[in-house]
Amino acid sequence: MGEIRNFRPGNPDEPPPHSGLPRRLAAIIVGDIASYSRLMQADEEGTHARVKRIERDIIQPSIVEHHGSLVKTTGDGFIAIFDSPVEAVRCSIVIQQNLVGRNASIPKHSRLEYRIGVNLGDVIVEPDDIYGDGVNIATRIEGIAEPGQVYISGAIYEQIKHKIVCGYESLGDRKVKNITDPVRVYRVLPDADAVGKTRSRRENVLLFLLITALLVIAGYVLWYVLVQHRSQVGQQAAAPPIAAPLASPTPQSVPSLPSPAAPAPQAAPAASPVPTTVPSPAASPSPSPASSPSVTPVREPEMIAIRGGSFAMGSNDDPTERPVHQVTIKPFSIGKYPVTVREWNECAAAKACAFTATGKDDAPVSNVSWTDAQQYVAYLSKATKKPYRLPSEAEWEYAARGGTQTKYWWGDKLQPGMAGCKDCGDLAAEQPAKVGSFKPNPFGLHDMGGGVDQWVEDCWHKNYQGAPVDGSAWTGGDCSSHVLRSGSWKNDSRYVRPSNRDGYDTNVRYPTHGFRVALTP
C-alpha cells in the first residue's frame, strides 16, 4: 500500500528495538488511497493538495470524534489507533461516507478513494509509531479491500457484531503475507439490508439482461408473425377481382377464411401438441390444460427414519460440550446427505432462496447462513406440504453417533477415508467432496462429520447448562448466533467428532457452512 510497506511494522528485516516498551491491545485502522501513483503522475501538486485537505477536513476530525489517535500519515494513507473496536469501525464508516459526498462531483478516474482495513491486536506503542502483528494484519486487510470499502478482521467482527447497525459480508479465511495463520475477513456494509443484496446484484443484472433479450426476441417474433399473417390475408382478400367475370362468387371460387374469433376446425387439436413460441391471431383457442407445460416436481432430499431412544449427549473433550447429560429423542427423519447444490438451486429458481449456489450439482451447498437454511426448509415445506425443518442439536448428535458412544462413530481412533476433513486421509481435498463419498454411519447417514459445517435449529449457548433433555431445540436466550455441527473439509479431525459444536452469526454466510433437513413424522 504505497509508503506504508516501507515502515518498520511491515518490514521484518529492520526491526526496531522494543525492549521495555509498553504493549497494549488496540483496534488499528490502516487507510490507503487506491491508484495513488496514477493520480500523482497525472497531477502531482493537485493530488497532494487534495489529500491534505481530506486529512484535515475528514480523516483527522473523524478520528478525534471517535476517541482515537492518529499515529501518522503516510503520503497516500494513514494509521490510527483506538481503545474501542466499535469506535474504530464507526470512524471508518464515517470517513468512507464523507468521501462519497466529497467525490460525488468529481469524475471517477480523478476520485480519491480510500481502502480501509481494521484489526484488533496486540501492539507495541512508541510515542510516534506502533508496531506488531496487530498493525501488519490491518495493513494486509487494507491491501485486499476494494476502493471505498471497509474490511475488518474476525477479531474486530467478534467485538462489534451486535453493537453497530450495519451488515457484514463474510469473505472467508484469507492467507496474508508474513502472517502464519489465515485471517478471517469481513466486508462492512453500512446498509444492514445489503447482506443479501450485494451477493445477488450481479445475478440480478444478468437476469435483467436475459429477460430484456427474451422480450426483444419475443417482440420481433410476434411482429414477424403478424406481418406474415396480414400479408397472407391481403393476398387472399385480393383474389375476388381475379374472379370478377363471375356474377356471384361461389365458395369454390372464393375460399372462405376463418374469422380470428371463429372456432378452429375439428382437426386442429391434432396439431396442438406442437408448441409455438407466439401463436398466430388466427390460431385455435387457448390449448387445454393437458397441453400446458408441466410443473417440475420438487426434488425432496432422501430421508432416513430414525427410531427414538436415549443417549448421553456431549463429552468432556471441550468446555462447550459439558456437562454430559442424558437426552431422550422422539422418532424423526433426517436427510441422508447434506442439502446439495442441485436441491438448493431449485429453491433459488423458484425465487424462494436468496442466491444461486455455485459448484457441482452433487456437492453439498455451502456459504449459507442460518437464515438462508430457514428459507430452504420453508420452501420445501410449502412445496411438499410436509413439515420440513432443521434438526435440533440433540437430534443431530443422536443421528451422528449412530447408536455409538465412542469418540467417532467408527471408534476412538481416526481412520483414513471415513470423513472429509483436512487430515482425514486421501479423500480429503481443497473443496468438499460430493455427498456420499464416504462410508455411512450405522444409521445409514453420510457426512455426519466433515464435508460442510451443518446448521441446526438451536440458538448458541456456550455450554449445556440448562439444555433441554427431551431432544427439542434450545431456542431461548440470545439467538443472534446459532449452532453448527459436523466440522468441514477445511477443519482437522477434532471437528468431525459427533460431540463437536460451534456457534456462528445467524445472518452471516461463511464458505464452509451448509445444512441438512429433518422431518417430523
C-alpha positions in Angstrom: 0.0 0.0 0.0 2.4 2.7 -1.1 4.7 4.1 1.6 3.2 2.0 4.4 5.0 -1.0 3.1 8.3 0.7 3.9 7.6 1.3 7.6 9.0 -0.9 10.2 5.7 -2.7 11.1 5.7 -4.3 7.7 9.5 -4.7 7.2 10.8 -7.6 9.3 14.3 -7.1 8.0 14.7 -3.9 10.0 13.1 -4.5 13.4 13.4 -1.6 15.8 14.5 -2.2 19.4 11.3 -2.8 21.5 12.8 -3.9 24.8 10.9 -2.4 27.7 8.3 -0.6 25.5 4.6 -0.8 26.5 2.3 -3.3 24.8 -1.5 -3.0 24.6 -4.5 -4.5 22.9 -5.8 -1.9 20.4 -8.0 -1.5 17.4 -5.9 -0.4 14.4 -7.2 1.4 11.3 -5.0 1.5 8.2 -6.1 3.5 5.2 -4.6 3.8 1.8 -5.6 5.7 -1.4 -6.4 3.5 -4.4 -4.5 4.3 -7.7 -2.4 6.9 -5.8 0.6 6.6 -8.2 -1.6 7.2 -11.2 -3.2 10.2 -9.7 0.1 11.7 -8.7 1.5 11.1 -12.2 -1.5 12.9 -13.7 -1.5 15.9 -11.3 1.2 15.8 -8.6 0.6 19.1 -6.9 -3.2 19.0 -7.2 -3.4 15.4 -5.9 -1.1 16.3 -2.9 -3.2 19.3 -2.1 -6.5 17.3 -2.2 -5.0 14.6 0.0 -4.0 17.1 2.6 -7.5 18.7 2.6 -9.1 15.3 3.1 -6.8 14.6 6.0 -7.6 18.0 7.5 -11.3 18.0 6.8 -12.4 14.4 7.1 -9.8 11.9 8.5 -8.3 13.8 11.5 -11.7 15.2 12.8 -13.4 11.8 12.4 -10.6 10.1 14.4 -10.8 12.7 17.2 -14.6 12.5 17.2 -14.5 8.7 17.8 -11.9 8.9 20.6 -8.9 7.6 18.5 -5.4 8.9 17.9 -3.8 9.5 14.5 -0.5 7.7 14.7 0.8 9.1 11.4 0.0 9.9 7.8 2.0 8.2 5.0 1.6 10.3 1.9 -1.0 8.0 0.4 -2.6 6.8 3.7 -2.8 6.9 7.4 -2.7 4.7 10.6 -4.8 5.3 13.6 -5.2 3.6 17.0 -8.4 3.2 19.1 -9.2 1.7 22.5 -12.6 0.7 21.2 -13.2 -1.6 18.2 -16.7 -0.2 17.9 -15.4 3.4 17.6 -12.7 2.3 15.1 -15.3 0.8 12.8 -17.7 3.7 13.2 -14.9 6.1 12.4 -14.0 4.1 9.3 -17.6 4.1 8.1 -17.9 7.9 8.7 -14.7 8.5 6.7 -15.9 6.5 3.7 -19.4 8.0 3.7 -17.9 11.5 3.9 -15.6 10.7 1.0 -18.6 9.6 -1.1 -20.0 13.1 -0.7 -16.7 14.6 -1.5 -16.3 12.6 -4.6 -19.8 13.0 -5.9 -19.0 15.9 -8.3 -15.6 14.5 -9.4 -15.1 12.3 -12.4 -14.5 8.7 -11.4 -10.9 8.5 -12.8 -10.0 11.5 -10.6 -11.5 10.5 -7.3 -9.5 9.9 -4.2 -10.9 6.6 -2.9 -9.5 5.0 0.3 -9.3 1.3 1.1 -9.6 0.8 4.8 -8.6 -2.3 6.9 -9.3 -2.6 10.6 -7.9 -5.2 13.1 -7.8 -5.8 16.8 -4.4 -7.0 18.0 -1.6 -6.7 20.5 0.8 -3.8 19.5 4.0 -2.1 20.8 3.4 1.6 21.3 6.1 4.2 20.9 5.5 8.0 21.1 5.3 8.4 17.4 4.6 4.9 16.0 3.2 1.5 16.7 4.5 -2.0 15.8 3.5 -5.6 15.8 1.2 -8.1 14.0 -1.8 -6.1 15.0 -0.6 -3.4 12.6 0.6 -5.9 10.0 -2.7 -7.7 9.8 -4.6 -4.4 9.4 -2.2 -3.4 6.6 -2.8 -6.7 4.8 -6.5 -6.5 5.2 -6.5 -2.9 3.8 -4.4 -4.3 0.9 -7.2 -6.6 -0.2 -10.0 -4.2 0.4 -11.9 -2.7 -2.6 -11.8 1.1 -3.1 -14.4 2.8 -0.9 -14.8 -0.2 1.3 -14.1 -1.1 4.9 -12.7 -4.6 5.6 -12.4 -5.9 9.1 -10.7 -8.9 10.7 -12.6 -11.7 12.5 -11.2 -10.3 15.8 -12.9 -7.0 15.2 -16.1 -8.6 14.0 -16.5 -10.7 17.2 -16.3 -7.4 19.2 -18.8 -5.3 17.1 -21.2 -7.7 15.5 -24.1 -6.8 17.8 -23.2 -3.2 18.5 -23.3 -1.4 15.2 -26.3 -1.1 12.9 -24.8 -2.4 9.7 -24.4 -5.6 7.7 -21.4 -7.8 7.3 -20.4 -10.0 4.4 -18.1 -12.8 5.3 -15.2 -13.2 2.8 -13.8 -16.3 4.4 -10.3 -17.0 5.7 -7.6 -15.2 3.7 -3.9 -16.1 3.7 -2.0 -12.9 4.0 1.7 -12.2 3.6 4.0 -12.7 6.5 1.1 -13.9 8.8 1.3 -17.6 9.7 -2.5 -18.3 10.2 -5.2 -17.4 7.8 -7.2 -14.2 8.8 -11.0 -14.3 8.7 -12.1 -11.2 6.8 -15.5 -9.4 6.6 -16.7 -6.5 4.5 -18.7 -3.9 6.3 -22.0 -2.9 4.7 -23.4 0.3 6.2 -26.8 -0.7 4.9 -27.8 -3.7 7.2 -30.2 -5.0 4.5 -27.3 -5.1 2.0 -26.0 -8.6 3.1 -28.3 -10.4 0.7 -28.4 -7.6 -1.9 -24.7 -7.4 -2.6 -24.3 -11.1 -3.3 -27.2 -11.2 -5.7 -26.6 -7.9 -7.5 -24.6 -9.4 -10.3 -27.1 -12.2 -10.7 -29.9 -9.7 -10.8 -28.2 -7.7 -13.6 -27.6 -10.8 -15.6 -31.2 -11.9 -15.1 -32.5 -8.5 -16.2 -30.4 -8.6 -19.3 -31.6 -12.1 -20.1 -35.2 -11.1 -19.6 -34.8 -8.0 -21.8 -33.2 -10.0 -24.6 -36.0 -12.6 -24.4 -38.6 -9.8 -24.6 -36.9 -8.2 -27.6 -36.8 -11.6 -29.4 -40.4 -12.4 -28.5 -41.5 -8.9 -29.7 -39.7 -9.5 -33.0 -41.2 -12.9 -33.5 -44.7 -11.5 -32.8 -44.2 -8.7 -35.2 -43.0 -11.1 -37.9 -45.9 -13.4 -37.4 -48.4 -10.6 -37.6 -46.8 -9.2 -40.7 -46.8 -12.6 -42.4 -50.4 -13.2 -41.4 -51.6 -9.8 -42.7 -49.7 -10.4 -45.9 -51.5 -13.8 -46.4 -54.8 -12.3 -45.6 -54.1 -9.4 -48.0 -53.3 -11.8 -50.8 -56.4 -13.9 -50.2 -58.6 -10.8 -50.0 -57.2 -9.6 -53.4 -58.4 -12.9 -55.0 -62.1 -11.7 -55.9 -61.0 -9.2 -58.6 -59.4 -12.1 -60.5 -62.8 -13.9 -60.4 -64.7 -10.6 -61.4 -66.3 -12.0 -64.6 -68.4 -14.3 -62.4 -71.6 -12.8 -61.5 -71.7 -14.2 -58.0 -68.6 -15.8 -56.5 -69.2 -19.3 -55.1 -67.5 -20.9 -52.2 -65.4 -22.9 -54.7 -64.1 -19.8 -56.4 -63.5 -17.7 -53.2 -62.4 -19.9 -50.3 -63.7 -18.5 -47.0 -61.3 -17.6 -44.3 -62.0 -18.3 -40.6 -62.5 -15.2 -38.5 -59.9 -14.7 -35.8 -62.8 -15.2 -33.3 -64.2 -18.3 -35.1 -63.7 -21.7 -33.6 -61.0 -23.9 -35.1 -61.9 -26.8 -37.3 -62.3 -30.2 -35.7 -58.9 -31.4 -37.0 -57.0 -28.6 -35.4 -56.4 -30.3 -32.0 -54.2 -32.9 -33.7 -51.6 -30.2 -34.2 -51.9 -28.7 -30.7 -49.2 -30.8 -29.0 -46.6 -28.9 -31.2 -45.7 -25.8 -29.1 -45.4 -22.4 -30.7 -43.5 -19.5 -29.4 -46.0 -16.9 -30.4 -49.5 -18.1 -31.6 -50.9 -16.5 -34.8 -54.0 -14.3 -34.3 -55.9 -16.8 -36.5 -54.9 -19.8 -34.4 -57.2 -22.0 -32.5 -58.4 -21.1 -29.0 -56.0 -21.5 -26.0 -54.8 -25.0 -25.5 -56.4 -27.2 -23.0 -54.7 -27.7 -19.6 -53.3 -31.0 -20.8 -51.1 -29.2 -23.3 -49.8 -26.7 -20.9 -46.2 -27.0 -19.7 -46.0 -29.4 -16.8 -44.8 -28.3 -13.4 -41.4 -29.8 -12.4 -41.9 -31.8 -9.2 -39.9 -30.7 -6.2 -36.8 -32.7 -5.6 -37.1 -33.9 -2.0 -33.9 -34.8 -0.1 -33.5 -38.5 0.6 -34.5 -39.1 4.2 -33.6 -41.8 6.8 -36.1 -42.6 9.5 -34.5 -42.6 12.9 -36.1 -44.5 15.8 -36.3 -42.7 19.1 -34.1 -43.5 22.1 -31.9 -42.2 24.8 -28.2 -41.3 24.7 -25.5 -39.4 26.6 -25.1 -36.1 24.8 -21.8 -34.1 24.9 -18.3 -35.0 26.0 -15.5 -33.8 28.3 -13.2 -33.0 25.4 -14.2 -29.3 25.3 -15.9 -27.0 27.8 -18.7 -26.2 25.3 -19.6 -29.9 25.3 -20.2 -30.1 29.0 -21.9 -31.3 31.0 -22.6 -34.7 29.5 -26.3 -35.2 30.0 -28.9 -37.9 29.2 -31.3 -36.9 26.4 -34.4 -38.8 25.1 -35.1 -38.5 21.4 -38.5 -39.0 19.7 -38.7 -40.7 16.3 -37.9 -38.4 13.4 -36.4 -38.4 9.9 -33.2 -36.7 8.8 -31.5 -36.1 5.4 -29.3 -39.0 4.3 -27.0 -36.3 2.9 -26.5 -32.6 3.4 -28.6 -30.5 1.0 -26.9 -30.4 -2.4 -26.2 -27.6 -4.8 -28.9 -29.0 -7.2 -31.5 -29.1 -4.4 -30.7 -25.6 -3.3 -30.8 -24.1 -6.8 -34.3 -25.5 -7.4 -35.3 -23.3 -4.4 -33.3 -20.4 -5.9 -35.0 -20.9 -9.3 -38.4 -20.7 -7.5 -37.2 -17.4 -6.0 -37.7 -18.8 -2.5 -33.9 -18.9 -1.7 -31.8 -15.8 -1.7 -29.0 -16.7 -4.1 -27.9 -19.2 -6.7 -25.2 -21.6 -5.5 -22.1 -22.4 -7.5 -20.4 -25.8 -7.7 -21.2 -29.3 -8.9 -24.8 -30.4 -8.6 -24.0 -33.3 -6.3 -21.7 -31.3 -4.0 -23.1 -30.0 -0.6 -24.3 -26.5 -0.9 -22.1 -24.1 1.1 -21.8 -20.4 2.1 -25.3 -20.4 3.5 -26.3 -18.6 6.7 -28.8 -20.0 9.2 -31.4 -17.6 7.8 -30.7 -19.0 4.3 -31.3 -22.5 5.6 -34.6 -21.5 7.0 -35.6 -20.1 3.6 -35.0 -23.5 2.1 -36.9 -25.6 4.7 -39.8 -23.1 4.3 -39.8 -23.6 0.6 -39.6 -27.4 0.9 -42.4 -27.5 3.4 -44.7 -25.3 1.3 -44.0 -27.2 -1.9 -44.4 -30.7 -0.4 -47.0 -30.0 2.3 -44.6 -31.7 4.8 -43.2 -30.2 8.0 -39.6 -30.0 7.0 -37.2 -28.2 9.4 -33.7 -28.1 10.6 -32.8 -30.8 13.1 -32.3 -29.9 16.7 -28.8 -30.1 18.1 -29.7 -33.2 20.1 -31.3 -34.9 17.1 -28.2 -34.2 15.0 -25.8 -35.6 17.6 -28.0 -38.7 18.2 -28.1 -39.3 14.5 -24.4 -38.7 14.0 -23.4 -41.1 16.7 -25.4 -43.9 15.0 -26.0 -45.7 18.3 -22.4 -45.5 19.4 -20.7 -43.6 22.3 -17.1 -43.6 21.0 -15.1 -40.5 20.0 -16.0 -41.1 16.4 -18.9 -43.2 15.2 -16.4 -45.8 13.9 -14.3 -45.9 17.1 -11.9 -43.9 19.3 -9.1 -43.6 16.8 -9.1 -41.7 13.5 -9.3 -43.9 10.4 -8.4 -42.7 6.9 -11.2 -42.4 4.4 -14.0 -42.1 6.9 -14.8 -38.4 6.7 -13.9 -35.3 4.7 -11.5 -33.1 6.7 -8.0 -31.6 6.4 -6.2 -34.6 8.0 -8.8 -37.4 7.4 -6.9 -39.2 4.6 -6.5 -39.4 0.9 -10.1 -38.5 0.1 -9.8 -35.1 1.8 -9.5 -32.2 -0.7 -9.4 -28.5 -1.1 -13.2 -28.5 -1.8 -15.9 -30.6 -0.2 -16.4 -33.9 -1.9 -19.7 -34.8 -3.4 -22.3 -36.1 -1.0 -22.0 -39.8 -0.2 -18.2 -40.0 -1.0 -17.5 -41.5 2.5 -18.9 -44.5 4.3 -22.3 -44.1 6.0 -22.6 -44.4 9.8 -24.6 -47.3 11.4 -27.9 -45.3 10.8 -27.1 -45.1 7.1 -26.2 -41.3 7.2 -23.4 -39.8 5.2 -21.2 -36.9 6.0 -22.2 -36.6 9.7 -18.7 -35.3 10.3 -16.6 -33.4 7.8 -17.7 -32.1 4.4 -19.6 -28.9 5.4 -20.5 -27.5 8.8 -24.2 -28.0 9.3 -26.7 -25.6 10.8 -29.2 -26.9 13.4 -32.2 -25.2 14.8 -30.8 -24.3 18.2 -29.6 -20.9 19.4 -25.9 -20.9 20.5 -25.2 -21.4 24.2 -21.6 -21.7 25.5 -22.3 -25.0 27.2 -25.1 -27.4 28.1 -26.1 -25.9 31.4 -29.9 -25.8 31.3 -30.2 -27.5 27.9 -33.4 -29.4 27.1 -33.4 -33.2 27.8 -36.3 -34.1 25.5 -34.4 -33.7 22.2 -36.1 -30.4 21.3 -34.3 -27.4 20.0 -32.9 -24.9 22.6 -34.3 -21.6 21.3 -34.2 -19.5 24.5 -31.6 -16.8 25.2 -29.6 -14.7 22.7 -30.4 -16.1 19.2 -28.2 -13.8 17.3 -25.9 -16.9 16.8 -26.9 -20.4 16.1 -25.3 -23.8 16.4 -23.2 -25.5 13.8 -22.3 -29.2 13.9 -20.0 -31.6 11.9 -16.9 -29.6 11.1 -15.9 -29.1 7.5 -13.3 -30.2 4.9 -11.1 -27.2 6.0 -11.0 -28.3 9.7 -8.9 -31.0 11.2 -10.2 -34.3 12.6 -11.0 -32.9 16.1 -14.0 -31.2 14.5 -15.6 -34.3 13.0 -16.3 -35.8 16.4 -20.1 -36.2 16.9 -20.0 -34.2 20.1 -18.1 -31.2 18.5 -20.2 -28.0 18.4 -19.7 -24.4 17.4 -21.7 -21.2 17.0 -21.9 -18.6 14.3 -23.8 -15.5 13.5 -27.4 -16.1 12.3 -27.4 -13.9 9.3 -23.8 -14.2 8.1 -22.7 -16.6 5.4 -19.4 -18.5 5.5 -17.8 -20.6 2.8 -17.8 -23.9 4.8 -21.4 -23.7 6.2 -24.2 -25.9 4.9 -27.0 -27.9 6.4 -29.3 -30.9 6.2 -33.0 -31.2 6.8 -35.2 -33.1 9.3 -38.8 -34.1 9.2 -41.3 -34.8 12.0 -43.4 -38.0 11.4 
